[in-house]
Amino acid sequence: MNRTVTVSELTKYIKQLVDSDMLLSSVWVTGEISNFKHHTSGHMYFSLKDEDAVIRSVMFRSQNSRLKFKPEEGMKVLARGYVSIYPQGGAYQLYVDSMQPDGTGSLYMAFEQLKKSLEKKGLFDPSRKRPIPMLPKAVGVITSPTGAVIRDIVHVLERRYPNSRIILYGSAVQGPEAPSQLIKGIRTFNEHNNVDVIILARGGGSLEDLWAFNDEKLAYEIAGSKIPVISAVGHETDFSISDFVADLRAATPSAAAEIVMPDKRAMKQTLENYKKRLSNGLVYDLRKERERIFRLQSMRSLKRPFEMINQKRQQLDSTERSLIFRIKTLSERYRASLNSMAGQLNALSPLTVLSRGYAVVYSEKDTLIRRGKDLKQGDGLIVKMADGKFRAIYDKPIDELGG
């Protein structure tokens, strides 16, 4: 009868077999990422699969911190590592040491991922970019102090505007230390506020050579700079994250120097042209004003000012006479009209009627008596005539007196 073994013993035996296999100690595996999880510990847990099989995989923080791209669900990758048994799970898995996108370089993939992320966050938005000053008093340059780039920039600036003030911040432009030094350069210029514009420059190179300018922290530092930043990295066909974030991208470091400082001779020529145009304009305006003065001097009104005054006086007298005549005419017309209306009112006046022998009878309560039948025997009356009024007592109607 065969000897019985425990699960732990069997798992340990299988693990020893797998660990001792030379092929499985370092193997490249291509597959599609699924069930990806980036744990809070920093470790990455996922599976690699193809059409027929799946293998569990893990990439510890110490290894994945060196990745130039961010693994994503469904991404096809090429992973290198070793196969071993995880005793607690009783399953074999791939322990990944390095990984890169399958079919696309890891650096290019990382570049595209960071570009997409920063663009969504608005770091490339033109509205947040600052204008480059036309004639900066001082230009800050962050680049290698020993490379050809700084010599090219100084040469161009001296040619275009002699005695330009240039402040160099020496920095590594390649390698793992470069991003932090570039960031420190931008911070230093902002803290001292001793330049009007910053040129972030590096010569051409491969994507790996230019990788320091694709650093996410550097991108945020450029975006947060109070001083405008020009990114001049690589050749005209090279693009970096700093190009998209900066306030202006220059095709080359020399082009950045051309942009940042105007040509002094061209400026002097432009000023001379303006001076000539201004002078010609002043001469033309003076000529026009002189001609206008000559015309004014020849005017009769200026030669004989009192003649014009006398004419105005005569016009004023004529206007005064015309107004007086019109006022008299209107006054007579209104007077005749008023007299006519007064005659009409007088003819209708009760006093006029009374003067012809009529009288008006009122009650003692000063109420006009219109009809005799409204009176009672003994009622007190007031009779008003043209020359006065008197009291009377109503007796009875005349027809009752027989008369």
KEVEX-910132 format. One line per field, with one value per residue (C-alpha): y, z, x negated; residue number from 1. Coordinates in Angstrom, 1 decimal. Each point is the difference from the previous one (the first is absolute). Layout:
<atoms>
Y <- c(Y / ...)
Z <- c(Z / ...)
X <- c(X / ...)
n <- c(NUM / ...)
</atoms>
This chain:
<atoms>
Y <- c(0.0 / 3.5 / 2.4 / 2.6 / 3.7 / 3.2 / 2.7 / 2.3 / -2.7 / -0.5 / 3.7 / 0.5 / -2.9 / 1.5 / 3.4 / -1.4 / -1.6 / 3.2 / 2.2 / -2.3 / 0.2 / 2.2 / 1.0 / 1.2 / 1.9 / 2.8 / 0.0 / 2.5 / -0.2 / 1.9 / 0.4 / 2.3 / 1.5 / -0.9 / 0.5 / 2.7 / 1.4 / 2.5 / -0.7 / 2.8 / -1.8 / 0.9 / -3.6 / -0.8 / -3.1 / -1.1 / -2.9 / -0.6 / -1.7 / -1.1 / -1.9 / -3.3 / 0.6 / 2.4 / 0.4 / 1.9 / 2.7 / 2.4 / 2.9 / 1.3 / 3.7 / -0.1 / -1.1 / 1.9 / 3.3 / -0.1 / -0.3 / 2.8 / -0.6 / -0.9 / -3.5 / 0.0 / -2.6 / -1.6 / 1.2 / -2.5 / -0.2 / -1.8 / -1.0 / -1.6 / -1.8 / -3.4 / -2.6 / -1.4 / -1.5 / 2.1 / -2.5 / 1.7 / 0.0 / -3.3 / 1.5 / 0.9 / 3.7 / 2.2 / 2.4 / 2.9 / 1.9 / 2.2 / 0.7 / 2.0 / 0.5 / -2.6 / 1.6 / 3.6 / 1.3 / 0.5 / 3.5 / 1.0 / -1.6 / 1.9 / 3.2 / -0.4 / -1.0 / 3.1 / 2.3 / -1.2 / 0.3 / 3.6 / 1.1 / -1.1 / 2.0 / 3.2 / 0.4 / 0.5 / 2.5 / 3.1 / 2.2 / -0.6 / 0.8 / 3.3 / 2.4 / 0.2 / 3.5 / 2.0 / 1.3 / -1.9 / 1.7 / -3.4 / -3.5 / -3.1 / -3.2 / -3.4 / -2.5 / -1.7 / 2.5 / -1.9 / -0.9 / 1.7 / 1.1 / 2.8 / 1.2 / 0.1 / 2.0 / 2.5 / 0.4 / 0.7 / 2.4 / 1.9 / 0.3 / 1.2 / 2.2 / 0.6 / 0.1 / -2.0 / -1.0 / -3.8 / -2.0 / -3.7 / -2.6 / -3.1 / -3.3 / -3.5 / -0.5 / -3.8 / -2.8 / -0.7 / 3.2 / 2.3 / 0.6 / 1.0 / 2.4 / 1.5 / 0.5 / 1.7 / 2.3 / 1.3 / 0.4 / 1.9 / 2.5 / 0.5 / 0.4 / 2.7 / 1.5 / 1.2 / -0.9 / 0.9 / -3.3 / -3.5 / -2.1 / -3.8 / -1.4 / -3.1 / -1.3 / -2.8 / -3.7 / -3.1 / -0.4 / -1.5 / 3.0 / 2.5 / -1.9 / 2.4 / 2.6 / -2.5 / 0.0 / 0.6 / 2.0 / 2.2 / 0.6 / 1.3 / 2.2 / 1.6 / 0.5 / 1.6 / 2.4 / 3.7 / 0.7 / -0.9 / -3.2 / -0.8 / -3.7 / -0.5 / -3.8 / -2.0 / 0.7 / 1.3 / -3.5 / -0.8 / 0.5 / -0.3 / 0.5 / 3.3 / 1.3 / -0.5 / 1.5 / 3.0 / 3.4 / -0.3 / -2.8 / 0.7 / -2.4 / 0.2 / 1.8 / 2.5 / 0.6 / 0.8 / 2.6 / 1.5 / 0.2 / 1.3 / 3.0 / 2.3 / 1.0 / 3.3 / 1.2 / -0.8 / 1.8 / 3.1 / 0.0 / -0.3 / 2.9 / 2.0 / -0.7 / 1.1 / 3.1 / 0.9 / -0.6 / 2.1 / 2.8 / -0.1 / 0.0 / 3.0 / 2.0 / -0.8 / 1.1 / 3.2 / 0.8 / -0.5 / 2.2 / 2.7 / 0.0 / 0.2 / 3.0 / 1.8 / -0.6 / 1.4 / 3.0 / 0.8 / -0.1 / 3.3 / -0.5 / -0.1 / 3.0 / 2.1 / -1.5 / 3.0 / -0.2 / -3.4 / 1.2 / 3.0 / -2.4 / -2.2 / 3.1 / 1.0 / -3.5 / 0.2 / 3.4 / -1.4 / -3.0 / 2.2 / 2.1 / -3.0 / -1.5 / 3.3 / 0.3 / -3.6 / 0.4 / 3.1 / -1.8 / -3.0 / 2.3 / 1.9 / -3.2 / -1.5 / 3.2 / 0.1 / -3.6 / 0.6 / 3.0 / -2.1 / -2.8 / 2.6 / 1.4 / -3.5 / -0.8 / 3.4 / -0.7 / -3.3 / 1.5 / -0.1 / 3.5 / 1.3 / -1.7 / 1.7 / 3.4 / -0.3 / -0.1 / -3.7 / -1.4 / -3.3 / -1.5 / -2.2 / -1.7 / 1.0 / -3.0 / 1.7 / -2.5 / 1.2 / -0.1 / -1.2 / -0.8 / 1.7 / -3.3 / -0.8 / 2.8 / -0.1 / 2.9 / 1.9 / -1.2 / 2.6 / 1.2 / 2.0 / 1.9 / 1.1 / 2.9 / 1.8 / 2.7 / -2.2 / -2.5 / 0.0 / -2.4 / -1.0 / -2.4 / -2.3 / 0.4 / -1.9 / -0.2 / 3.1 / -1.9 / -0.7 / 3.8 / 0.5 / 1.9)
Z <- c(0.0 / -1.0 / 2.8 / 0.7 / -0.1 / 1.3 / -2.2 / 1.2 / -0.8 / -3.4 / -0.7 / 1.3 / -2.3 / -3.0 / 0.8 / 0.2 / -3.4 / -1.5 / 1.6 / -1.2 / -3.6 / -2.0 / -2.6 / 2.7 / 1.9 / -2.6 / -2.6 / -2.3 / -0.2 / -2.3 / 0.8 / 0.7 / 3.5 / 1.8 / 3.5 / 0.6 / 3.5 / 1.3 / 3.7 / 2.6 / 1.0 / -3.4 / -1.3 / -3.3 / -0.3 / -3.3 / -2.4 / -3.5 / -2.4 / -3.6 / -1.9 / 1.8 / 3.4 / 3.0 / 2.4 / 3.2 / 0.3 / 2.6 / -0.3 / 3.3 / 0.7 / -0.2 / -3.6 / -1.3 / 1.3 / -2.9 / -2.6 / -2.6 / -0.7 / 2.0 / -0.6 / -0.8 / -0.4 / -3.4 / -0.9 / -1.9 / 1.7 / -0.1 / 3.6 / 1.2 / 3.3 / 1.6 / 0.7 / 3.5 / 2.3 / 2.5 / 2.8 / 1.7 / -3.2 / -1.3 / -3.5 / -2.2 / -1.1 / -1.8 / 2.1 / -2.4 / 0.1 / -3.0 / -2.5 / -3.1 / -2.5 / -2.6 / -3.4 / 1.4 / 1.9 / 3.7 / -0.1 / -2.8 / 1.8 / 3.2 / -2.0 / -1.6 / 3.4 / 1.8 / -2.9 / 0.0 / 3.8 / 0.2 / -2.9 / 1.8 / 3.0 / -2.1 / 0.2 / -3.8 / -0.2 / -1.9 / 2.2 / 3.0 / -1.9 / 0.7 / -2.7 / -0.6 / 0.7 / -3.0 / 1.3 / 3.2 / 2.3 / 0.9 / -1.5 / 2.2 / -1.7 / 1.6 / -1.8 / 0.2 / 0.8 / -2.2 / -3.1 / -3.4 / 0.8 / 2.4 / -2.5 / -2.8 / 2.1 / 1.2 / -3.6 / -1.4 / 2.8 / -0.3 / -3.7 / 0.2 / 3.0 / 1.2 / 3.7 / 0.7 / 3.7 / 0.2 / 3.2 / -0.3 / 2.4 / -0.6 / 0.0 / -1.2 / -3.1 / -0.1 / 2.5 / 3.2 / 1.7 / -2.8 / 0.8 / 3.6 / -1.0 / -2.8 / 2.6 / 2.4 / -2.8 / -0.6 / 3.7 / 0.5 / -2.7 / 1.4 / 3.5 / -0.9 / -2.7 / -1.8 / -3.6 / -2.3 / -1.9 / 0.4 / -2.8 / 0.7 / -2.5 / -1.2 / -3.2 / -2.1 / 0.9 / 0.2 / 1.9 / 2.9 / -0.1 / 0.2 / 2.6 / 2.8 / -1.7 / 0.1 / 3.8 / 1.5 / 3.0 / -2.4 / -2.0 / 3.1 / 0.9 / -3.5 / 0.2 / 3.5 / -0.9 / 0.4 / -2.6 / -3.7 / -1.1 / -3.5 / -0.7 / -2.4 / 0.1 / -2.8 / -3.7 / -1.9 / -0.4 / 3.7 / 2.5 / 3.7 / 2.8 / 0.9 / -3.5 / 0.5 / 3.5 / -0.6 / -0.9 / -3.3 / -1.9 / -2.0 / -2.7 / 1.2 / 2.7 / -2.6 / -1.1 / 3.6 / 0.2 / -3.3 / 1.5 / 3.4 / -1.1 / -3.0 / -2.4 / 1.2 / -3.4 / -1.4 / 3.0 / -0.7 / -3.6 / 0.9 / 2.4 / -2.7 / -2.3 / 2.6 / 0.6 / -3.7 / -0.2 / 3.1 / -1.4 / -3.4 / 1.7 / 2.1 / -3.0 / -1.9 / 3.0 / 0.4 / -3.7 / 0.2 / 3.1 / -1.6 / -3.0 / 2.2 / 1.9 / -3.3 / -1.1 / 3.3 / -0.4 / -3.4 / 1.2 / 0.0 / 3.4 / 1.6 / -2.0 / 0.9 / 3.2 / 0.9 / -3.4 / 0.9 / 3.4 / -1.5 / -2.4 / 3.0 / 1.8 / -3.0 / -0.2 / 3.7 / -0.4 / -2.9 / 2.0 / 2.9 / -2.1 / -1.6 / 3.5 / 1.3 / -3.1 / 0.4 / 3.7 / -0.7 / -2.7 / 2.2 / 2.9 / -2.0 / -1.4 / 3.5 / 1.4 / -2.7 / 0.7 / 3.7 / -0.5 / -2.1 / 2.6 / 2.7 / -1.9 / -0.4 / 3.7 / 0.9 / -2.1 / 1.8 / 3.4 / 2.5 / 1.0 / -3.5 / 0.1 / 3.3 / -1.3 / -2.4 / 2.8 / 1.0 / 3.5 / 1.4 / 3.0 / 2.7 / 3.0 / 3.4 / -0.3 / -3.1 / -2.3 / -3.4 / -0.5 / -3.4 / 0.3 / 2.0 / 0.9 / 2.1 / 2.4 / 3.0 / 1.5 / 2.5 / -1.5 / 0.4 / -3.3 / -1.1 / -3.3 / -1.8 / -2.5 / -2.0 / 2.6 / 3.2 / 1.8 / 2.5 / 2.2 / -0.8 / 1.3 / -2.4 / 0.4 / -2.9 / -3.8 / -1.8 / -1.7 / 3.5 / 0.7 / -3.0 / -1.8)
X <- c(0.0 / -1.3 / -0.9 / 2.7 / -1.1 / 1.7 / 1.2 / -2.8 / -2.6 / 1.4 / 0.1 / -3.5 / -1.2 / 1.6 / -1.3 / -3.6 / 0.5 / 1.3 / -2.7 / -2.8 / 1.2 / -2.4 / 2.6 / 2.4 / -2.6 / -0.1 / 2.8 / 1.6 / 3.7 / 2.3 / 3.7 / 2.9 / 0.4 / 3.3 / 1.3 / -2.7 / -0.2 / -2.6 / 0.1 / -0.5 / -3.2 / -1.3 / 0.0 / 1.7 / 2.2 / 1.4 / 0.3 / -1.5 / 2.2 / 0.3 / 2.8 / -0.7 / -1.5 / -0.5 / -2.9 / 0.1 / -2.7 / -1.4 / -2.4 / -1.3 / -0.4 / -3.8 / 0.3 / 3.0 / -1.3 / -2.5 / 2.8 / 0.1 / 3.7 / 3.1 / 1.4 / 3.7 / 2.8 / 0.0 / -3.5 / -2.2 / -3.4 / -3.3 / -1.0 / -3.2 / -0.3 / -0.1 / 2.7 / 0.5 / 2.6 / 1.9 / 0.4 / 2.9 / 2.0 / -1.3 / -0.3 / -2.9 / -0.5 / -2.3 / -2.1 / -0.7 / -3.3 / 0.5 / 2.7 / 0.6 / 2.9 / 0.0 / -0.4 / -0.5 / -3.0 / 0.6 / -1.4 / 2.3 / 2.9 / -0.8 / -0.4 / 3.5 / 1.6 / -1.4 / 0.8 / 3.6 / 0.3 / -1.4 / 2.1 / 3.1 / -1.1 / -0.3 / -3.8 / -0.1 / 2.9 / -1.1 / 2.0 / -2.3 / -3.2 / -1.8 / -1.2 / -3.8 / -1.3 / -1.1 / -3.3 / -1.0 / -2.6 / -1.4 / 0.3 / -0.3 / -1.3 / 0.2 / -2.3 / -3.3 / -2.8 / -2.5 / 2.0 / 0.3 / 3.5 / -0.9 / -2.7 / 2.5 / 2.5 / -2.6 / -1.3 / 3.5 / 1.0 / -3.3 / 0.5 / 3.6 / -0.3 / -3.6 / -0.6 / 3.1 / 0.2 / 0.0 / 0.2 / -0.9 / 1.2 / -2.2 / 2.0 / -0.3 / 2.2 / -0.2 / 0.1 / 1.9 / -1.1 / 0.9 / 3.8 / -0.7 / -2.7 / 2.1 / 2.8 / -2.4 / -1.1 / 3.5 / 0.7 / -3.3 / 0.9 / 3.5 / -1.3 / -2.6 / 2.3 / -3.1 / 1.0 / 2.9 / 0.1 / -1.5 / -1.3 / 0.0 / -2.5 / -1.7 / -1.5 / 1.4 / -0.1 / 2.0 / 3.3 / -2.1 / -2.4 / 2.9 / 1.9 / -0.7 / 2.2 / 2.9 / 0.1 / 3.5 / -1.4 / -2.0 / 3.2 / 1.9 / -3.0 / 0.0 / 3.8 / -0.3 / -2.9 / 0.8 / -2.7 / 0.8 / -1.8 / -1.2 / -0.7 / -2.8 / -0.7 / -1.6 / 0.5 / 3.0 / 1.5 / -0.5 / 2.9 / 0.0 / 2.6 / -1.8 / 0.8 / 3.7 / 0.1 / -2.4 / 1.3 / -1.8 / -1.7 / -3.1 / -1.2 / -3.6 / -2.0 / -1.3 / 3.6 / 0.9 / -2.7 / 1.3 / 3.5 / -0.8 / -2.1 / 0.7 / -2.8 / -1.4 / -0.9 / 3.4 / 1.6 / -2.2 / 1.0 / 3.7 / -0.4 / -1.7 / 2.9 / 2.4 / -2.0 / 0.1 / 3.7 / 0.6 / -2.2 / 1.7 / 3.4 / -0.9 / -1.3 / 3.2 / 2.2 / -2.0 / 0.4 / 3.7 / 0.3 / -2.1 / 2.2 / 3.1 / -1.5 / -0.7 / 3.6 / 1.3 / -2.3 / 1.4 / 3.6 / 1.9 / 1.5 / -3.5 / -1.3 / 3.1 / 1.4 / 2.2 / 1.7 / 1.3 / 1.0 / 1.9 / 1.8 / 1.0 / 1.3 / 2.0 / 1.5 / 0.8 / 1.8 / 2.0 / 1.0 / 1.0 / 2.2 / 1.6 / 0.7 / 1.5 / 2.3 / 1.1 / 0.7 / 2.1 / 2.0 / 0.7 / 0.9 / 2.6 / 1.4 / 0.3 / 1.5 / 2.7 / 0.8 / 0.2 / 2.4 / 2.2 / 0.2 / 0.6 / 3.0 / 1.4 / -0.4 / 1.6 / 3.0 / 0.5 / -0.6 / 3.0 / -0.9 / 0.6 / 3.5 / 0.7 / -0.9 / 2.9 / 2.6 / -0.1 / -0.5 / -1.2 / 1.8 / -1.8 / 1.3 / -1.3 / -2.3 / -1.6 / 1.6 / 1.1 / 3.8 / 0.8 / 3.8 / 2.7 / 1.7 / -3.1 / 0.9 / 2.3 / 2.0 / -2.2 / -3.4 / -2.7 / -1.6 / -2.9 / 0.4 / -3.1 / 0.2 / -2.7 / -0.5 / 0.4 / 2.2 / 2.9 / 1.9 / 3.7 / 2.7 / 1.8 / 3.8 / 1.7 / 0.0 / 1.3 / 2.8 / 1.5 / 0.0 / 2.2 / -2.5)
n <- c(1 / 2 / 3 / 4 / 5 / 6 / 7 / 8 / 9 / 10 / 11 / 12 / 13 / 14 / 15 / 16 / 17 / 18 / 19 / 20 / 21 / 22 / 23 / 24 / 25 / 26 / 27 / 28 / 29 / 30 / 31 / 32 / 33 / 34 / 35 / 36 / 37 / 38 / 39 / 40 / 41 / 42 / 43 / 44 / 45 / 46 / 47 / 48 / 49 / 50 / 51 / 52 / 53 / 54 / 55 / 56 / 57 / 58 / 59 / 60 / 61 / 62 / 63 / 64 / 65 / 66 / 67 / 68 / 69 / 70 / 71 / 72 / 73 / 74 / 75 / 76 / 77 / 78 / 79 / 80 / 81 / 82 / 83 / 84 / 85 / 86 / 87 / 88 / 89 / 90 / 91 / 92 / 93 / 94 / 95 / 96 / 97 / 98 / 99 / 100 / 101 / 102 / 103 / 104 / 105 / 106 / 107 / 108 / 109 / 110 / 111 / 112 / 113 / 114 / 115 / 116 / 117 / 118 / 119 / 120 / 121 / 122 / 123 / 124 / 125 / 126 / 127 / 128 / 129 / 130 / 131 / 132 / 133 / 134 / 135 / 136 / 137 / 138 / 139 / 140 / 141 / 142 / 143 / 144 / 145 / 146 / 147 / 148 / 149 / 150 / 151 / 152 / 153 / 154 / 155 / 156 / 157 / 158 / 159 / 160 / 161 / 162 / 163 / 164 / 165 / 166 / 167 / 168 / 169 / 170 / 171 / 172 / 173 / 174 / 175 / 176 / 177 / 178 / 179 / 180 / 181 / 182 / 183 / 184 / 185 / 186 / 187 / 188 / 189 / 190 / 191 / 192 / 193 / 194 / 195 / 196 / 197 / 198 / 199 / 200 / 201 / 202 / 203 / 204 / 205 / 206 / 207 / 208 / 209 / 210 / 211 / 212 / 213 / 214 / 215 / 216 / 217 / 218 / 219 / 220 / 221 / 222 / 223 / 224 / 225 / 226 / 227 / 228 / 229 / 230 / 231 / 232 / 233 / 234 / 235 / 236 / 237 / 238 / 239 / 240 / 241 / 242 / 243 / 244 / 245 / 246 / 247 / 248 / 249 / 250 / 251 / 252 / 253 / 254 / 255 / 256 / 257 / 258 / 259 / 260 / 261 / 262 / 263 / 264 / 265 / 266 / 267 / 268 / 269 / 270 / 271 / 272 / 273 / 274 / 275 / 276 / 277 / 278 / 279 / 280 / 281 / 282 / 283 / 284 / 285 / 286 / 287 / 288 / 289 / 290 / 291 / 292 / 293 / 294 / 295 / 296 / 297 / 298 / 299 / 300 / 301 / 302 / 303 / 304 / 305 / 306 / 307 / 308 / 309 / 310 / 311 / 312 / 313 / 314 / 315 / 316 / 317 / 318 / 319 / 320 / 321 / 322 / 323 / 324 / 325 / 326 / 327 / 328 / 329 / 330 / 331 / 332 / 333 / 334 / 335 / 336 / 337 / 338 / 339 / 340 / 341 / 342 / 343 / 344 / 345 / 346 / 347 / 348 / 349 / 350 / 351 / 352 / 353 / 354 / 355 / 356 / 357 / 358 / 359 / 360 / 361 / 362 / 363 / 364 / 365 / 366 / 367 / 368 / 369 / 370 / 371 / 372 / 373 / 374 / 375 / 376 / 377 / 378 / 379 / 380 / 381 / 382 / 383 / 384 / 385 / 386 / 387 / 388 / 389 / 390 / 391 / 392 / 393 / 394 / 395 / 396 / 397 / 398 / 399 / 400 / 401 / 402 / 403)
</atoms>
